[in-house]
Amino acid sequence: MFGAKELNNHSKTLWTNKAKTVKSPLIDMKNDPLTTVLLGLLTVLALASAIFCWLYISNTREWRTLQSQVAMVQNNRNLVNSLVTDAVEYSKKDPTINPILESVGVKSGKSAPTNAPKTPTK
């Protein structure tokens, strides 16, 4: 079919053809009102994003601080409850602590002796 010289010339011209220049319409982005509106919208959204990020960070920081304070309060409450329970148990062995427990409201009523006579009722 083709000789070696013809094949080389033919394939060489296919790959070495100069590309044609494509003309596109000139768009002036500086004077386009859509560009200005989109740029303004981008600026507003970027500022809103920065504000929301700052709010999230500050609220997260405050939440962590409050969470640690709640943990301390719960720990103190558990400690006081344990102390009250131990004091009530101790009052069974030594009733002299009862007035102190009554004054803080742990035990209600006056501690009456167990062998005191009952008052007569009508």
C-alpha positions in Angstrom: 0.0 0.0 0.0 2.1 2.9 1.3 5.8 2.9 1.1 7.8 3.6 4.2 8.6 7.1 3.1 5.0 7.9 2.4 3.8 6.5 5.7 6.4 8.5 7.6 5.4 11.7 5.8 1.7 11.1 6.3 1.9 10.3 10.0 4.3 13.1 10.5 2.0 15.7 9.0 -0.9 14.4 11.1 0.9 15.0 14.4 2.7 18.2 13.5 -0.3 20.1 12.2 -0.5 23.5 13.8 -3.5 23.9 16.1 -6.1 26.4 15.0 -6.7 29.4 17.2 -10.1 29.6 18.8 -11.7 33.0 19.2 -13.9 33.6 22.2 -16.0 36.7 22.8 -14.3 39.3 25.0 -15.9 39.4 28.5 -15.2 42.4 30.7 -15.5 41.1 34.3 -14.6 44.5 35.9 -17.8 46.3 34.7 -20.2 43.4 35.0 -22.9 44.0 37.8 -23.3 40.2 38.4 -19.6 40.0 39.3 -20.1 42.8 41.8 -23.2 41.2 43.4 -21.5 37.8 43.6 -18.4 39.3 45.2 -20.5 41.2 47.7 -22.5 38.0 48.5 -19.2 36.1 49.0 -17.9 38.8 51.4 -21.1 38.7 53.4 -21.1 34.9 53.6 -17.4 34.8 54.6 -18.0 37.3 57.4 -21.1 35.3 58.6 -19.0 32.1 58.5 -16.3 33.7 60.6 -18.9 35.0 63.1 -20.6 31.6 63.4 -17.2 29.9 63.9 -16.3 32.3 66.7 -19.7 31.8 68.4 -19.3 28.0 68.2 -15.8 28.1 69.7 -16.8 30.4 72.5 -20.0 28.5 73.3 -18.0 25.2 73.3 -15.4 26.7 75.7 -18.2 27.9 78.0 -19.9 24.5 77.9 -16.7 22.7 78.9 -16.2 25.1 81.8 -19.8 24.6 83.0 -19.5 20.9 82.6 -16.4 20.8 84.8 -18.3 22.9 87.4 -21.3 20.5 87.3 -18.9 17.6 87.9 -17.4 19.4 90.9 -20.9 20.1 92.4 -21.9 16.5 91.9 -18.8 15.3 93.6 -19.3 17.6 96.5 -23.0 16.5 96.8 -21.9 12.9 96.8 -19.3 13.6 99.5 -21.9 15.4 101.7 -24.4 12.7 101.3 -21.8 10.1 102.3 -20.9 12.2 105.3 -24.6 12.5 106.3 -25.2 8.8 105.9 -22.1 8.0 108.1 -23.3 10.5 110.7 -26.8 9.0 110.9 -25.2 5.5 111.2 -22.9 6.8 114.0 -25.9 8.4 115.8 -27.3 4.9 116.3 -24.2 4.0 118.3 -23.8 7.4 120.0 -27.1 9.4 120.4 -25.2 12.5 121.6 -24.7 13.5 118.0 -28.5 13.7 117.4 -28.9 17.4 118.4 -26.3 18.4 115.8 -28.1 16.3 113.2 -31.4 17.8 114.1 -30.0 21.4 113.9 -28.9 20.9 110.3 -32.2 19.1 109.4 -30.8 15.6 108.8 -32.9 14.1 111.5 -36.4 15.4 112.4 -37.8 15.9 115.8 -36.2 15.8 119.2 -34.5 12.6 120.2 -36.6 11.2 123.1 -35.2 8.6 125.5 -36.5 5.2 124.7 -37.7 4.4 128.2 -39.5 7.7 128.9 -43.1 7.4 130.1 -45.8 8.2 127.7 -48.1 11.1 128.5 -51.6 10.1 129.2 -54.1 10.9 126.5 -57.9 11.3 127.0 
